[in-house]
């Protein structure tokens, strides 16, 4: 078999396409190695795009493009994290990923609310249910119980999704909030969240717990929701990242 040694192969003339092999033939690459930042199909549509360092910035629907990262915010001693753009009819399901949310104030609740006026007000009427499972570090207390203090009945306050979060340097709340079809002008807006946190008890001395909080409910409005805000009930968000993802129907 003859070998061709060259540094560059270019197409002939004005064409920008270089054909290797003919229809029905297989082209075998040594080591099965293809290196490209953009992989396209026969129609010139990008299947995936990489930044050259292994991070995908775009993936087609066949490889998970139904879920898209819309926005990401990292708090640094901020009063709140708000998302006032990114809501559209293109997505029927939004996921807000919470990564290591650490409060500046000890033993405070992490909460969220939504807006129908672009973030001028966060006070949409909601009804919710709330229960939790917990277990302390010294193996002396554990339970699964309904949390009546954390639910709402046609309230307009911020919904708590993590209670009494410790502000120890290694403590945080991590989880996710799901919001469904917020741009609908027909239906109320259902949501649910699941968050695990290092919870601090009110005992003396206080005891650390692993707590999982499960919250669900609906924002009782047929107006489109177009903004959402996360904050602690007291004090700033010391640090933490929240990512907004959209899921196509």
C-alpha positions as protocol buffer text, in pm:
chain_id: "A"
residue {
  index: 1
  type: UNK
  ca { x: 0 y: 0 z: 0 }
}
residue {
  index: 2
  type: UNK
  ca { x: 136 y: 339 z: -102 }
}
residue {
  index: 3
  type: UNK
  ca { x: 167 y: 620 z: 155 }
}
residue {
  index: 4
  type: UNK
  ca { x: 128 y: 993 z: 100 }
}
residue {
  index: 5
  type: UNK
  ca { x: 318 y: 1229 z: 327 }
}
residue {
  index: 6
  type: UNK
  ca { x: 197 y: 1592 z: 321 }
}
residue {
  index: 7
  type: UNK
  ca { x: 142 y: 1878 z: 566 }
}
residue {
  index: 8
  type: UNK
  ca { x: -177 y: 2011 z: 406 }
}
residue {
  index: 9
  type: UNK
  ca { x: -447 y: 1877 z: 174 }
}
residue {
  index: 10
  type: UNK
  ca { x: -669 y: 2140 z: 14 }
}
residue {
  index: 11
  type: UNK
  ca { x: -971 y: 2112 z: -220 }
}
residue {
  index: 12
  type: UNK
  ca { x: -923 y: 2195 z: -588 }
}
residue {
  index: 13
  type: UNK
  ca { x: -1042 y: 2520 z: -736 }
}
residue {
  index: 14
  type: UNK
  ca { x: -1312 y: 2734 z: -577 }
}
residue {
  index: 15
  type: UNK
  ca { x: -1486 y: 2452 z: -392 }
}
residue {
  index: 16
  type: UNK
  ca { x: -1458 y: 2442 z: -13 }
}
residue {
  index: 17
  type: UNK
  ca { x: -1536 y: 2071 z: 18 }
}
residue {
  index: 18
  type: UNK
  ca { x: -1267 y: 1807 z: 22 }
}
residue {
  index: 19
  type: UNK
  ca { x: -1392 y: 1454 z: -52 }
}
residue {
  index: 20
  type: UNK
  ca { x: -1198 y: 1161 z: 91 }
}
residue {
  index: 21
  type: UNK
  ca { x: -1313 y: 827 z: -49 }
}
residue {
  index: 22
  type: UNK
  ca { x: -1627 y: 756 z: -246 }
}
residue {
  index: 23
  type: UNK
  ca { x: -1986 y: 674 z: -154 }
}
residue {
  index: 24
  type: UNK
  ca { x: -2011 y: 329 z: 0 }
}
residue {
  index: 25
  type: UNK
  ca { x: -1648 y: 322 z: 107 }
}
residue {
  index: 26
  type: UNK
  ca { x: -1513 y: 334 z: 462 }
}
residue {
  index: 27
  type: UNK
  ca { x: -1240 y: 579 z: 560 }
}
residue {
  index: 28
  type: UNK
  ca { x: -1030 y: 436 z: 846 }
}
residue {
  index: 29
  type: UNK
  ca { x: -823 y: 673 z: 1060 }
}
residue {
  index: 30
  type: UNK
  ca { x: -531 y: 536 z: 1263 }
}
residue {
  index: 31
  type: UNK
  ca { x: -626 y: 521 z: 1630 }
}
residue {
  index: 32
  type: UNK
  ca { x: -985 y: 618 z: 1545 }
}
residue {
  index: 33
  type: UNK
  ca { x: -887 y: 976 z: 1621 }
}
residue {
  index: 34
  type: UNK
  ca { x: -1077 y: 1274 z: 1478 }
}
residue {
  index: 35
  type: UNK
  ca { x: -975 y: 1615 z: 1605 }
}
residue {
  index: 36
  type: UNK
  ca { x: -1208 y: 1906 z: 1534 }
}
residue {
  index: 37
  type: UNK
  ca { x: -1370 y: 2183 z: 1735 }
}
residue {
  index: 38
  type: UNK
  ca { x: -1687 y: 2165 z: 1524 }
}
residue {
  index: 39
  type: UNK
  ca { x: -1840 y: 1844 z: 1392 }
}
residue {
  index: 40
  type: UNK
  ca { x: -2104 y: 1892 z: 1122 }
}
residue {
  index: 41
  type: UNK
  ca { x: -2346 y: 1664 z: 942 }
}
residue {
  index: 42
  type: UNK
  ca { x: -2382 y: 1635 z: 563 }
}
residue {
  index: 43
  type: UNK
  ca { x: -2611 y: 1938 z: 561 }
}
residue {
  index: 44
  type: UNK
  ca { x: -2354 y: 2158 z: 732 }
}
residue {
  index: 45
  type: UNK
  ca { x: -2540 y: 2160 z: 1064 }
}
residue {
  index: 46
  type: UNK
  ca { x: -2324 y: 2157 z: 1377 }
}
residue {
  index: 47
  type: UNK
  ca { x: -2363 y: 1836 z: 1577 }
}
residue {
  index: 48
  type: UNK
  ca { x: -2140 y: 1970 z: 1853 }
}
residue {
  index: 49
  type: UNK
  ca { x: -1906 y: 2261 z: 1914 }
}
residue {
  index: 50
  type: UNK
  ca { x: -1608 y: 2250 z: 2150 }
}
residue {
  index: 51
  type: UNK
  ca { x: -1391 y: 2529 z: 2287 }
}
residue {
  index: 52
  type: UNK
  ca { x: -1080 y: 2325 z: 2206 }
}
residue {
  index: 53
  type: UNK
  ca { x: -1031 y: 2221 z: 2568 }
}
residue {
  index: 54
  type: UNK
  ca { x: -1295 y: 1952 z: 2590 }
}
residue {
  index: 55
  type: UNK
  ca { x: -1585 y: 2173 z: 2698 }
}
residue {
  index: 56
  type: UNK
  ca { x: -1894 y: 2159 z: 2476 }
}
residue {
  index: 57
  type: UNK
  ca { x: -2059 y: 2493 z: 2415 }
}
residue {
  index: 58
  type: UNK
  ca { x: -2330 y: 2357 z: 2186 }
}
residue {
  index: 59
  type: UNK
  ca { x: -2480 y: 2013 z: 2142 }
}
residue {
  index: 60
  type: UNK
  ca { x: -2746 y: 1909 z: 1893 }
}
residue {
  index: 61
  type: UNK
  ca { x: -3084 y: 1776 z: 2002 }
}
residue {
  index: 62
  type: UNK
  ca { x: -2975 y: 1421 z: 1930 }
}
residue {
  index: 63
  type: UNK
  ca { x: -2701 y: 1450 z: 2191 }
}
residue {
  index: 64
  type: UNK
  ca { x: -2893 y: 1633 z: 2460 }
}
residue {
  index: 65
  type: UNK
  ca { x: -2969 y: 1968 z: 2299 }
}
residue {
  index: 66
  type: UNK
  ca { x: -3315 y: 1952 z: 2453 }
}
residue {
  index: 67
  type: UNK
  ca { x: -3151 y: 2087 z: 2770 }
}
residue {
  index: 68
  type: UNK
  ca { x: -2965 y: 2416 z: 2739 }
}
residue {
  index: 69
  type: UNK
  ca { x: -2765 y: 2622 z: 2986 }
}
residue {
  index: 70
  type: UNK
  ca { x: -2926 y: 2966 z: 2970 }
}
residue {
  index: 71
  type: UNK
  ca { x: -2744 y: 3156 z: 3242 }
}
residue {
  index: 72
  type: UNK
  ca { x: -2508 y: 3110 z: 3537 }
}
residue {
  index: 73
  type: UNK
  ca { x: -2447 y: 3343 z: 3832 }
}
residue {
  index: 74
  type: UNK
  ca { x: -2191 y: 3311 z: 4110 }
}
residue {
  index: 75
  type: UNK
  ca { x: -2266 y: 3507 z: 4426 }
}
residue {
  index: 76
  type: UNK
  ca { x: -1997 y: 3689 z: 4622 }
}
residue {
  index: 77
  type: UNK
  ca { x: -2153 y: 3841 z: 4933 }
}
residue {
  index: 78
  type: UNK
  ca { x: -2461 y: 3941 z: 4733 }
}
residue {
  index: 79
  type: UNK
  ca { x: -2805 y: 4016 z: 4877 }
}
residue {
  index: 80
  type: UNK
  ca { x: -2975 y: 3798 z: 4614 }
}
residue {
  index: 81
  type: UNK
  ca { x: -2934 y: 3616 z: 4284 }
}
residue {
  index: 82
  type: UNK
  ca { x: -3193 y: 3713 z: 4023 }
}
residue {
  index: 83
  type: UNK
  ca { x: -3268 y: 3588 z: 3673 }
}
residue {
  index: 84
  type: UNK
  ca { x: -3466 y: 3852 z: 3483 }
}
residue {
  index: 85
  type: UNK
  ca { x: -3408 y: 3719 z: 3131 }
}
residue {
  index: 86
  type: UNK
  ca { x: -3407 y: 3382 z: 2960 }
}
residue {
  index: 87
  type: UNK
  ca { x: -3775 y: 3297 z: 3003 }
}
residue {
  index: 88
  type: UNK
  ca { x: -3938 y: 3217 z: 2669 }
}
residue {
  index: 89
  type: UNK
  ca { x: -4192 y: 2989 z: 2504 }
}
residue {
  index: 90
  type: UNK
  ca { x: -3900 y: 2783 z: 2369 }
}
residue {
  index: 91
  type: UNK
  ca { x: -3876 y: 2605 z: 2705 }
}
residue {
  index: 92
  type: UNK
  ca { x: -4159 y: 2446 z: 2902 }
}
residue {
  index: 93
  type: UNK
  ca { x: -3943 y: 2340 z: 3197 }
}
residue {
  index: 94
  type: UNK
  ca { x: -3672 y: 2533 z: 3380 }
}
residue {
  index: 95
  type: UNK
  ca { x: -3418 y: 2386 z: 3622 }
}
residue {
  index: 96
  type: UNK
  ca { x: -3220 y: 2602 z: 3863 }
}
residue {
  index: 97
  type: UNK
  ca { x: -2913 y: 2418 z: 3989 }
}
residue {
  index: 98
  type: UNK
  ca { x: -2785 y: 2530 z: 4329 }
}
residue {
  index: 99
  type: UNK
  ca { x: -2417 y: 2468 z: 4401 }
}
residue {
  index: 100
  type: UNK
  ca { x: -2272 y: 2517 z: 4752 }
}
residue {
  index: 101
  type: UNK
  ca { x: -2490 y: 2808 z: 4863 }
}
residue {
  index: 102
  type: UNK
  ca { x: -2324 y: 2941 z: 5178 }
}
residue {
  index: 103
  type: UNK
  ca { x: -2492 y: 3212 z: 5391 }
}
residue {
  index: 104
  type: UNK
  ca { x: -2316 y: 3509 z: 5545 }
}
residue {
  index: 105
  type: UNK
  ca { x: -2549 y: 3477 z: 5846 }
}
residue {
  index: 106
  type: UNK
  ca { x: -2565 y: 3154 z: 6045 }
}
residue {
  index: 107
  type: UNK
  ca { x: -2886 y: 2949 z: 6077 }
}
residue {
  index: 108
  type: UNK
  ca { x: -3086 y: 3132 z: 5812 }
}
residue {
  index: 109
  type: UNK
  ca { x: -3332 y: 3003 z: 5551 }
}
residue {
  index: 110
  type: UNK
  ca { x: -3269 y: 2993 z: 5176 }
}
residue {
  index: 111
  type: UNK
  ca { x: -3574 y: 3106 z: 4979 }
}
residue {
  index: 112
  type: UNK
  ca { x: -3705 y: 3199 z: 4635 }
}
residue {
  index: 113
  type: UNK
  ca { x: -3991 y: 3392 z: 4472 }
}
residue {
  index: 114
  type: UNK
  ca { x: -4100 y: 3480 z: 4120 }
}
residue {
  index: 115
  type: UNK
  ca { x: -4217 y: 3788 z: 3933 }
}
residue {
  index: 116
  type: UNK
  ca { x: -4462 y: 3871 z: 3656 }
}
residue {
  index: 117
  type: UNK
  ca { x: -4328 y: 4221 z: 3598 }
}
residue {
  index: 118
  type: UNK
  ca { x: -3967 y: 4153 z: 3502 }
}
residue {
  index: 119
  type: UNK
  ca { x: -3832 y: 4160 z: 3856 }
}
residue {
  index: 120
  type: UNK
  ca { x: -3981 y: 4487 z: 3981 }
}
residue {
  index: 121
  type: UNK
  ca { x: -4171 y: 4285 z: 4243 }
}
residue {
  index: 122
  type: UNK
  ca { x: -4125 y: 3930 z: 4369 }
}
residue {
  index: 123
  type: UNK
  ca { x: -4461 y: 3859 z: 4530 }
}
residue {
  index: 124
  type: UNK
  ca { x: -4658 y: 3607 z: 4323 }
}
residue {
  index: 125
  type: UNK
  ca { x: -4928 y: 3428 z: 4525 }
}
residue {
  index: 126
  type: UNK
  ca { x: -4832 y: 3066 z: 4595 }
}
residue {
  index: 127
  type: UNK
  ca { x: -4955 y: 2754 z: 4771 }
}
residue {
  index: 128
  type: UNK
  ca { x: -4702 y: 2488 z: 4870 }
}
residue {
  index: 129
  type: UNK
  ca { x: -4628 y: 2176 z: 5072 }
}
residue {
  index: 130
  type: UNK
  ca { x: -4305 y: 2104 z: 5256 }
}
residue {
  index: 131
  type: UNK
  ca { x: -4151 y: 1799 z: 5423 }
}
residue {
  index: 132
  type: UNK
  ca { x: -3801 y: 1699 z: 5528 }
}
residue {
  index: 133
  type: UNK
  ca { x: -3579 y: 1411 z: 5630 }
}
residue {
  index: 134
  type: UNK
  ca { x: -3288 y: 1464 z: 5865 }
}
residue {
  index: 135
  type: UNK
  ca { x: -3016 y: 1286 z: 6064 }
}
residue {
  index: 136
  type: UNK
  ca { x: -2758 y: 1443 z: 6295 }
}
residue {
  index: 137
  type: UNK
  ca { x: -2384 y: 1379 z: 6299 }
}
residue {
  index: 138
  type: UNK
  ca { x: -2382 y: 1207 z: 6640 }
}
residue {
  index: 139
  type: UNK
  ca { x: -2652 y: 958 z: 6535 }
}
residue {
  index: 140
  type: UNK
  ca { x: -2895 y: 1066 z: 6805 }
}
residue {
  index: 141
  type: UNK
  ca { x: -3181 y: 1218 z: 6609 }
}
residue {
  index: 142
  type: UNK
  ca { x: -3344 y: 1127 z: 6279 }
}
residue {
  index: 143
  type: UNK
  ca { x: -3691 y: 1160 z: 6130 }
}
residue {
  index: 144
  type: UNK
  ca { x: -3905 y: 1220 z: 5824 }
}
residue {
  index: 145
  type: UNK
  ca { x: -4173 y: 1477 z: 5895 }
}
residue {
  index: 146
  type: UNK
  ca { x: -4407 y: 1733 z: 5746 }
}
residue {
  index: 147
  type: UNK
  ca { x: -4287 y: 2090 z: 5792 }
}
residue {
  index: 148
  type: UNK
  ca { x: -4596 y: 2305 z: 5850 }
}
residue {
  index: 149
  type: UNK
  ca { x: -4380 y: 2608 z: 5928 }
}
residue {
  index: 150
  type: UNK
  ca { x: -4237 y: 2595 z: 5576 }
}
residue {
  index: 151
  type: UNK
  ca { x: -4552 y: 2571 z: 5363 }
}
residue {
  index: 152
  type: UNK
  ca { x: -4766 y: 2850 z: 5220 }
}
residue {
  index: 153
  type: UNK
  ca { x: -5140 y: 2888 z: 5162 }
}
residue {
  index: 154
  type: UNK
  ca { x: -5203 y: 3167 z: 4916 }
}
residue {
  index: 155
  type: UNK
  ca { x: -4904 y: 3358 z: 5051 }
}
residue {
  index: 156
  type: UNK
  ca { x: -4686 y: 3611 z: 4873 }
}
residue {
  index: 157
  type: UNK
  ca { x: -4371 y: 3568 z: 5084 }
}
residue {
  index: 158
  type: UNK
  ca { x: -4052 y: 3399 z: 4966 }
}
residue {
  index: 159
  type: UNK
  ca { x: -4081 y: 3019 z: 4972 }
}
residue {
  index: 160
  type: UNK
  ca { x: -3821 y: 2857 z: 5195 }
}
residue {
  index: 161
  type: UNK
  ca { x: -3638 y: 2561 z: 5037 }
}
residue {
  index: 162
  type: UNK
  ca { x: -3354 y: 2513 z: 5291 }
}
residue {
  index: 163
  type: UNK
  ca { x: -3389 y: 2581 z: 5664 }
}
residue {
  index: 164
  type: UNK
  ca { x: -3131 y: 2701 z: 5915 }
}
residue {
  index: 165
  type: UNK
  ca { x: -2834 y: 2666 z: 5682 }
}
residue {
  index: 166
  type: UNK
  ca { x: -2503 y: 2668 z: 5867 }
}
residue {
  index: 167
  type: UNK
  ca { x: -2251 y: 2933 z: 5767 }
}
residue {
  index: 168
  type: UNK
  ca { x: -1949 y: 2725 z: 5868 }
}
residue {
  index: 169
  type: UNK
  ca { x: -1671 y: 2751 z: 5610 }
}
residue {
  index: 170
  type: UNK
  ca { x: -1742 y: 2396 z: 5487 }
}
residue {
  index: 171
  type: UNK
  ca { x: -2123 y: 2416 z: 5503 }
}
residue {
  index: 172
  type: UNK
  ca { x: -2370 y: 2487 z: 5225 }
}
residue {
  index: 173
  type: UNK
  ca { x: -2702 y: 2404 z: 5061 }
}
residue {
  index: 174
  type: UNK
  ca { x: -2701 y: 2222 z: 4727 }
}
residue {
  index: 175
  type: UNK
  ca { x: -2989 y: 2104 z: 4511 }
}
residue {
  index: 176
  type: UNK
  ca { x: -3230 y: 2214 z: 4242 }
}
residue {
  index: 177
  type: UNK
  ca { x: -3558 y: 2395 z: 4177 }
}
residue {
  index: 178
  type: UNK
  ca { x: -3787 y: 2295 z: 3888 }
}
residue {
  index: 179
  type: UNK
  ca { x: -4036 y: 2545 z: 3744 }
}
residue {
  index: 180
  type: UNK
  ca { x: -4284 y: 2433 z: 3477 }
}
residue {
  index: 181
  type: UNK
  ca { x: -4421 y: 2633 z: 3184 }
}
residue {
  index: 182
  type: UNK
  ca { x: -4374 y: 2975 z: 3347 }
}
residue {
  index: 183
  type: UNK
  ca { x: -4467 y: 3166 z: 3029 }
}
residue {
  index: 184
  type: UNK
  ca { x: -4813 y: 3009 z: 3011 }
}
residue {
  index: 185
  type: UNK
  ca { x: -5106 y: 3249 z: 3026 }
}
residue {
  index: 186
  type: UNK
  ca { x: -5353 y: 2963 z: 3081 }
}
residue {
  index: 187
  type: UNK
  ca { x: -5226 y: 2757 z: 3373 }
}
residue {
  index: 188
  type: UNK
  ca { x: -5088 y: 2813 z: 3722 }
}
residue {
  index: 189
  type: UNK
  ca { x: -4711 y: 2754 z: 3748 }
}
residue {
  index: 190
  type: UNK
  ca { x: -4613 y: 2429 z: 3923 }
}
residue {
  index: 191
  type: UNK
  ca { x: -4275 y: 2389 z: 4090 }
}
residue {
  index: 192
  type: UNK
  ca { x: -4080 y: 2153 z: 4312 }
}
residue {
  index: 193
  type: UNK
  ca { x: -3741 y: 2158 z: 4479 }
}
residue {
  index: 194
  type: UNK
  ca { x: -3509 y: 1916 z: 4651 }
}
residue {
  index: 195
  type: UNK
  ca { x: -3219 y: 2056 z: 4852 }
}
residue {
  index: 196
  type: UNK
  ca { x: -2964 y: 1893 z: 5081 }
}
residue {
  index: 197
  type: UNK
  ca { x: -2798 y: 2112 z: 5341 }
}
residue {
  index: 198
  type: UNK
  ca { x: -2583 y: 2118 z: 5649 }
}
residue {
  index: 199
  type: UNK
  ca { x: -2857 y: 2221 z: 5890 }
}
residue {
  index: 200
  type: UNK
  ca { x: -2784 y: 2370 z: 6232 }
}
residue {
  index: 201
  type: UNK
  ca { x: -3023 y: 2281 z: 6514 }
}
residue {
  index: 202
  type: UNK
  ca { x: -3147 y: 2531 z: 6770 }
}
residue {
  index: 203
  type: UNK
  ca { x: -2998 y: 2322 z: 7053 }
}
residue {
  index: 204
  type: UNK
  ca { x: -2733 y: 2446 z: 7293 }
}
residue {
  index: 205
  type: UNK
  ca { x: -2473 y: 2368 z: 7183 }
}
residue {
  index: 206
  type: UNK
  ca { x: -2610 y: 2350 z: 6827 }
}
residue {
  index: 207
  type: UNK
  ca { x: -2586 y: 2018 z: 6644 }
}
residue {
  index: 208
  type: UNK
  ca { x: -2513 y: 1977 z: 6271 }
}
residue {
  index: 209
  type: UNK
  ca { x: -2757 y: 1770 z: 6066 }
}
residue {
  index: 210
  type: UNK
  ca { x: -2775 y: 1637 z: 5715 }
}
residue {
  index: 211
  type: UNK
  ca { x: -3118 y: 1755 z: 5604 }
}
residue {
  index: 212
  type: UNK
  ca { x: -3305 y: 1693 z: 5279 }
}
residue {
  index: 213
  type: UNK
  ca { x: -3594 y: 1931 z: 5213 }
}
residue {
  index: 214
  type: UNK
  ca { x: -3867 y: 1855 z: 4960 }
}
residue {
  index: 215
  type: UNK
  ca { x: -4093 y: 2145 z: 4860 }
}
residue {
  index: 216
  type: UNK
  ca { x: -4359 y: 2160 z: 4590 }
}
residue {
  index: 217
  type: UNK
  ca { x: -4650 y: 2381 z: 4498 }
}
residue {
  index: 218
  type: UNK
  ca { x: -4778 y: 2627 z: 4243 }
}
residue {
  index: 219
  type: UNK
  ca { x: -4770 y: 2998 z: 4179 }
}
residue {
  index: 220
  type: UNK
  ca { x: -5138 y: 3081 z: 4155 }
}
residue {
  index: 221
  type: UNK
  ca { x: -5129 y: 3310 z: 3853 }
}
residue {
  index: 222
  type: UNK
  ca { x: -5217 y: 3280 z: 3486 }
}
residue {
  index: 223
  type: UNK
  ca { x: -4986 y: 3570 z: 3406 }
}
residue {
  index: 224
  type: UNK
  ca { x: -4651 y: 3477 z: 3256 }
}
residue {
  index: 225
  type: UNK
  ca { x: -4366 y: 3450 z: 3506 }
}
residue {
  index: 226
  type: UNK
  ca { x: -4059 y: 3627 z: 3366 }
}
residue {
  index: 227
  type: UNK
  ca { x: -3816 y: 3657 z: 3658 }
}
residue {
  index: 228
  type: UNK
  ca { x: -3705 y: 3459 z: 3963 }
}
residue {
  index: 229
  type: UNK
  ca { x: -3498 y: 3554 z: 4269 }
}
residue {
  index: 230
  type: UNK
  ca { x: -3310 y: 3351 z: 4531 }
}
residue {
  index: 231
  type: UNK
  ca { x: -3198 y: 3492 z: 4867 }
}
residue {
  index: 232
  type: UNK
  ca { x: -3155 y: 3413 z: 5234 }
}
residue {
  index: 233
  type: UNK
  ca { x: -3419 y: 3526 z: 5480 }
}
residue {
  index: 234
  type: UNK
  ca { x: -3148 y: 3716 z: 5665 }
}
residue {
  index: 235
  type: UNK
  ca { x: -2809 y: 3838 z: 5545 }
}
residue {
  index: 236
  type: UNK
  ca { x: -2629 y: 3799 z: 5216 }
}
residue {
  index: 237
  type: UNK
  ca { x: -2529 y: 3500 z: 5007 }
}
residue {
  index: 238
  type: UNK
  ca { x: -2165 y: 3461 z: 5105 }
}
residue {
  index: 239
  type: UNK
  ca { x: -2090 y: 3247 z: 4800 }
}
residue {
  index: 240
  type: UNK
  ca { x: -2244 y: 2990 z: 4571 }
}
residue {
  index: 241
  type: UNK
  ca { x: -2343 y: 2936 z: 4208 }
}
residue {
  index: 242
  type: UNK
  ca { x: -2689 y: 2908 z: 4054 }
}
residue {
  index: 243
  type: UNK
  ca { x: -2734 y: 2787 z: 3696 }
}
residue {
  index: 244
  type: UNK
  ca { x: -3051 y: 2836 z: 3491 }
}
residue {
  index: 245
  type: UNK
  ca { x: -3126 y: 2559 z: 3241 }
}
residue {
  index: 246
  type: UNK
  ca { x: -3412 y: 2530 z: 2993 }
}
residue {
  index: 247
  type: UNK
  ca { x: -3574 y: 2204 z: 2880 }
}
residue {
  index: 248
  type: UNK
  ca { x: -3753 y: 2198 z: 2546 }
}
residue {
  index: 249
  type: UNK
  ca { x: -4087 y: 2021 z: 2523 }
}
